[in-house]
Amino acid sequence: MNLQFSVFIAFLLSVYEVFLLLAYFHGVIPTALLFLLHGVALFASLALSYLAYLQKSDCRFLFLLFLSVLAAGPLGSLGFLLFAGIYLFVLQFAVPMDVWFAELFPLKKPTAFSQLFVRVRSKWDDYAQPHELSSFFDIIQFGTEYQKLALFDLIVKEYHPEYGPILEKGLKDRSNSVRVASAAVVQEIERQFERKLAELLHASPDSSLSLKLAEHYDHFSRLGLPNRQRIRETEESALYYYQEYLKSNPGNIPVLFAVLRLLHHLDRMSDFLSLLEEYRKYVGNFPTILQSWHLEALYRLQRYEEISRWR
């Protein structure tokens, strides 16, 4: 039993009920016969609706007719006919449900920027690498507030020193929420640093404690955080503990190199050149990076004659 057939049967039963009502008003049938025939219509509508339900067909109209006639008698059939007429009329102009829903919630065509944001969130690329950071910069510059906040959630979970400029840009964003989120990332990194530092300071002193403290300060100073003054203070602390370690381990090449790097970065060129001579005693020839630092130190100290003799 399909929908059209059930509507047709319901229409016939409704017309049947209307004829019963008209016949009763004109005195054609007695009251007892009216109730009997009305009961037959009720039973037929209920039985047919149940049969349609068992066949997993559409039984809405037949059951609605049953409820209408049960509640209002033969007059209920008039209400049903009115409803059915309106329904069939509107059905001629109705938009299918799937079309209506698609227009209500249209599927947006993915843009290049939205695909970029998906790649960032899903970590398809290694954004710790400098050549991938342009994607982060695009989001912090052109993304929505939600996308920027999601970006900072990702950064705080897996922070890399290359993210420093992104945090600095976030601190200058127009949105107050983005500025707060960027500052929260910086504070979380600093809290992690302070917790680790407290553990080291309360540890039992040994020969390697100065080196551990120096490396901890040194690592923090190279995280690329926006607070330049804090970074400089951290570099000074790292330099101090490296030099303390060198007092008992003067020939440690990696530590000597770390001290040279910090002296150069802190613009203490005279101390840098003095230590460079000591470094030469252990390694002989300088690596390329030290050669460039050496030339830069001579230039800043205006020792041009040594630059002209430099090999």
C-alpha positions as CSV (number, residue, x, y, z in Angstrom):
1,M,0.0,0.0,0.0
2,N,1.7,3.2,-1.2
3,L,1.1,6.7,-0.2
4,Q,-1.2,7.6,-3.1
5,F,-3.4,4.5,-2.5
6,S,-3.7,5.3,1.3
7,V,-4.7,8.9,0.5
8,F,-7.3,7.7,-2.0
9,I,-8.8,5.3,0.6
10,A,-8.8,8.0,3.3
11,F,-10.5,10.4,0.8
12,L,-13.2,7.8,0.0
13,L,-13.9,7.1,3.7
14,S,-14.1,10.9,4.4
15,V,-16.6,11.3,1.6
16,Y,-18.5,8.3,3.0
17,E,-18.7,10.0,6.4
18,V,-19.9,13.2,4.8
19,F,-22.7,11.4,3.0
20,L,-23.7,9.7,6.2
21,L,-24.0,13.1,7.9
22,L,-26.0,14.5,5.0
23,A,-28.3,11.5,5.0
24,Y,-28.9,11.8,8.7
25,F,-29.8,15.5,8.5
26,H,-32.3,14.8,5.7
27,G,-33.9,12.0,7.7
28,V,-32.9,9.3,5.2
29,I,-31.3,7.0,7.9
30,P,-32.1,6.6,11.6
31,T,-29.7,7.4,14.4
32,A,-29.0,3.8,15.2
33,L,-28.0,3.1,11.6
34,L,-25.9,6.2,11.5
35,F,-23.8,5.0,14.5
36,L,-23.5,1.6,13.0
37,L,-22.2,2.8,9.7
38,H,-20.0,5.4,11.4
39,G,-18.5,2.5,13.4
40,V,-17.8,0.6,10.2
41,A,-15.9,3.6,8.9
42,L,-13.9,3.9,12.1
43,F,-13.1,0.3,12.1
44,A,-12.1,0.4,8.4
45,S,-9.8,3.4,8.8
46,L,-8.1,1.8,11.9
47,A,-7.7,-1.6,10.3
48,L,-6.4,-0.2,7.0
49,S,-3.9,2.1,8.9
50,Y,-2.7,-0.9,10.9
51,L,-2.4,-3.0,7.8
52,A,-0.3,-0.2,6.1
53,Y,1.9,-0.1,9.3
54,L,2.5,-3.8,9.1
55,Q,3.5,-3.5,5.5
56,K,5.9,-0.6,6.4
57,S,3.9,1.7,4.2
58,D,2.7,5.2,4.8
59,C,-0.2,5.1,7.2
60,R,-0.3,8.7,8.3
61,F,-3.5,9.8,6.4
62,L,-5.6,6.8,7.3
63,F,-4.6,7.0,11.0
64,L,-5.2,10.8,11.0
65,L,-8.7,10.2,9.5
66,F,-9.4,7.7,12.3
67,L,-8.4,10.1,15.0
68,S,-10.4,13.0,13.4
69,V,-13.6,10.9,13.1
70,L,-13.1,9.4,16.5
71,A,-12.8,12.8,18.1
72,A,-15.4,14.8,16.1
73,G,-17.6,12.2,14.5
74,P,-18.6,12.7,10.9
75,L,-17.6,16.4,11.2
76,G,-14.0,15.2,11.7
77,S,-14.1,13.9,8.1
78,L,-14.7,17.5,6.9
79,G,-11.7,18.7,8.8
80,F,-9.6,15.9,7.3
81,L,-10.8,16.8,3.8
82,L,-9.8,20.4,4.4
83,F,-6.3,19.3,5.6
84,A,-5.8,16.8,2.8
85,G,-6.8,19.5,0.2
86,I,-4.4,22.0,1.6
87,Y,-1.6,19.4,1.8
88,L,-2.1,18.3,-1.8
89,F,-2.1,21.9,-3.0
90,V,1.1,22.9,-1.1
91,L,2.7,19.7,-2.2
92,Q,2.7,21.1,-5.8
93,F,5.1,23.9,-4.8
94,A,7.0,22.3,-1.9
95,V,10.8,22.0,-2.0
96,P,12.1,18.5,-1.4
97,M,13.6,18.0,2.1
98,D,17.1,17.3,0.9
99,V,17.1,20.4,-1.3
100,W,15.7,22.6,1.5
101,F,18.3,21.3,4.0
102,A,21.1,21.8,1.5
103,E,20.1,25.4,1.0
104,L,19.7,26.0,4.7
105,F,23.2,24.7,5.5
106,P,25.2,25.0,2.2
107,L,28.4,23.1,1.9
108,K,31.2,25.7,1.7
109,K,33.7,25.1,-1.0
110,P,37.0,24.7,0.8
111,T,39.3,27.7,0.2
112,A,43.1,27.5,0.1
113,F,43.3,29.3,3.5
114,S,40.8,26.8,5.1
115,Q,42.8,23.9,3.8
116,L,46.0,25.5,5.1
117,F,44.4,25.8,8.6
118,V,43.3,22.1,8.4
119,R,46.9,21.1,7.6
120,V,48.2,23.1,10.6
121,R,45.7,21.6,13.0
122,S,46.2,18.1,11.8
123,K,50.0,18.4,11.9
124,W,50.4,17.2,8.3
125,D,53.6,19.2,8.0
126,D,56.6,19.7,10.3
127,Y,56.0,23.3,11.4
128,A,59.1,23.3,13.6
129,Q,61.1,23.7,10.4
130,P,61.7,27.3,9.3
131,H,60.4,26.8,5.7
132,E,57.0,25.7,7.1
133,L,56.5,28.6,9.4
134,S,55.0,30.8,6.7
135,S,51.7,28.8,7.3
136,F,51.7,29.9,10.9
137,F,52.4,33.5,10.0
138,D,49.5,33.4,7.5
139,I,47.1,32.2,10.2
140,I,48.3,34.8,12.8
141,Q,48.0,37.6,10.2
142,F,44.9,36.7,8.2
143,G,43.1,34.0,10.3
144,T,39.9,34.4,12.3
145,E,40.1,34.8,16.1
146,Y,39.1,31.2,16.5
147,Q,41.9,30.0,14.2
148,K,44.5,32.1,16.0
149,L,43.4,30.7,19.4
150,A,43.5,27.2,18.1
151,L,47.0,27.9,16.7
152,F,48.2,28.9,20.2
153,D,46.7,25.7,21.7
154,L,48.9,23.8,19.2
155,I,52.0,25.9,19.9
156,V,51.9,25.5,23.7
157,K,51.7,21.7,23.4
158,E,54.8,21.4,21.2
159,Y,56.8,24.6,21.4
160,H,59.8,25.1,19.2
161,P,62.2,28.1,19.3
162,E,61.1,29.0,15.7
163,Y,57.6,29.9,17.1
164,G,59.0,33.0,19.0
165,P,58.2,35.5,16.2
166,I,54.6,34.2,16.0
167,L,54.1,34.7,19.8
168,E,55.6,38.2,19.4
169,K,53.1,39.0,16.6
170,G,50.3,37.5,18.7
171,L,51.1,39.9,21.5
172,K,50.5,42.8,19.1
173,D,47.2,41.5,17.6
174,R,44.1,43.7,17.5
175,S,42.0,41.1,19.3
176,N,42.3,41.1,23.1
177,S,41.6,37.4,23.3
178,V,44.5,36.7,20.9
179,R,46.9,38.9,22.9
180,V,45.8,37.1,26.1
181,A,46.3,33.7,24.5
182,S,49.8,34.6,23.3
183,A,50.8,35.9,26.7
184,A,49.4,32.8,28.3
185,V,51.7,30.6,26.1
186,V,54.7,32.7,27.1
187,Q,53.8,32.4,30.8
188,E,53.3,28.7,30.5
189,I,56.8,28.3,29.0
190,E,58.3,30.4,31.7
191,R,56.5,28.4,34.4
192,Q,57.9,25.2,32.9
193,F,61.4,26.8,33.0
194,E,60.9,28.0,36.6
195,R,59.8,24.5,37.8
196,K,62.8,22.8,36.2
197,L,65.1,25.5,37.6
198,A,63.7,25.0,41.1
199,E,64.4,21.3,40.8
200,L,68.0,21.9,39.8
201,L,68.6,24.5,42.6
202,H,67.3,22.1,45.2
203,A,69.2,19.1,43.9
204,S,72.2,17.9,45.8
205,P,75.3,19.7,44.5
206,D,77.8,17.7,42.4
207,S,80.4,18.3,39.7
208,S,77.9,18.5,36.9
209,L,75.3,20.8,38.6
210,S,76.9,24.0,37.2
211,L,76.7,22.5,33.7
212,K,73.0,21.4,34.1
213,L,72.1,24.9,35.3
214,A,74.0,26.5,32.5
215,E,72.4,24.3,29.9
216,H,69.0,25.0,31.4
217,Y,69.4,28.7,31.2
218,D,71.0,28.4,27.8
219,H,68.1,26.4,26.4
220,F,65.6,28.9,27.7
221,S,67.5,31.8,26.2
222,R,67.2,30.2,22.8
223,L,63.5,29.6,22.9
224,G,62.9,32.9,20.9
225,L,60.5,34.4,23.5
226,P,59.5,38.1,23.0
227,N,60.9,39.3,26.3
228,R,64.3,40.6,25.3
229,Q,65.4,41.7,28.7
230,R,64.5,38.4,30.3
231,I,66.4,36.6,27.5
232,R,69.5,38.7,28.1
233,E,69.4,38.0,31.9
234,T,69.0,34.3,31.1
235,E,72.0,34.4,28.8
236,E,74.1,36.1,31.5
237,S,73.1,33.4,34.0
238,A,74.0,30.6,31.4
239,L,77.4,32.3,30.8
240,Y,78.1,32.5,34.5
241,Y,77.4,28.8,35.2
242,Y,79.3,27.7,32.0
243,Q,82.3,29.6,33.3
244,E,81.9,28.1,36.7
245,Y,82.0,24.6,35.1
246,L,85.1,25.5,33.1
247,K,87.0,26.3,36.3
248,S,87.1,22.5,37.0
249,N,86.9,21.3,33.4
250,P,88.9,23.8,31.3
251,G,89.3,21.7,28.2
252,N,85.6,20.9,27.6
253,I,85.3,21.9,23.9
254,P,81.4,22.0,23.7
255,V,81.3,24.2,26.8
256,L,84.0,26.5,25.5
257,F,82.1,26.8,22.3
258,A,78.8,27.6,24.2
259,V,80.7,30.4,26.1
260,L,82.1,31.8,22.9
261,R,78.6,31.9,21.4
262,L,77.1,33.6,24.5
263,L,79.9,36.2,24.6
264,H,79.4,37.0,21.0
265,H,75.7,37.3,21.3
266,L,76.0,39.5,24.4
267,D,78.4,41.7,22.4
268,R,81.3,41.2,24.8
269,M,83.8,41.1,22.0
270,S,87.0,41.6,24.0
271,D,86.2,38.7,26.2
272,F,85.2,36.7,23.1
273,L,88.6,37.3,21.5
274,S,90.5,36.4,24.7
275,L,88.7,33.1,25.1
276,L,89.1,32.4,21.3
277,E,92.8,32.2,21.8
278,E,92.4,29.6,24.5
279,Y,89.9,27.7,22.3
280,R,92.6,27.6,19.5
281,K,95.0,25.7,21.9
282,Y,92.5,22.8,22.1
283,V,91.2,22.6,18.5
284,G,93.8,24.2,16.2
285,N,91.8,25.5,13.3
286,F,88.4,27.3,13.9
287,P,85.2,26.0,12.4
288,T,83.6,28.3,9.8
289,I,81.1,29.8,12.2
290,L,83.9,30.8,14.6
291,Q,85.8,32.4,11.7
292,S,82.9,34.6,10.9
293,W,82.4,35.5,14.6
294,H,86.1,36.3,14.8
295,L,86.0,38.7,11.9
296,E,82.9,40.4,13.2
297,A,84.5,40.8,16.7
298,L,87.6,42.4,15.1
299,Y,85.4,44.7,13.0
300,R,83.3,45.8,16.0
301,L,86.4,46.6,18.0
302,Q,87.8,48.5,15.0
303,R,90.9,46.4,14.9
304,Y,91.2,46.8,11.1
305,E,94.9,46.0,10.9
306,E,94.3,42.5,12.3
307,I,91.5,42.0,9.8
308,S,93.8,42.9,6.9
309,R,96.3,40.3,8.2
310,W,93.6,37.7,8.9
311,R,94.0,34.4,7.3
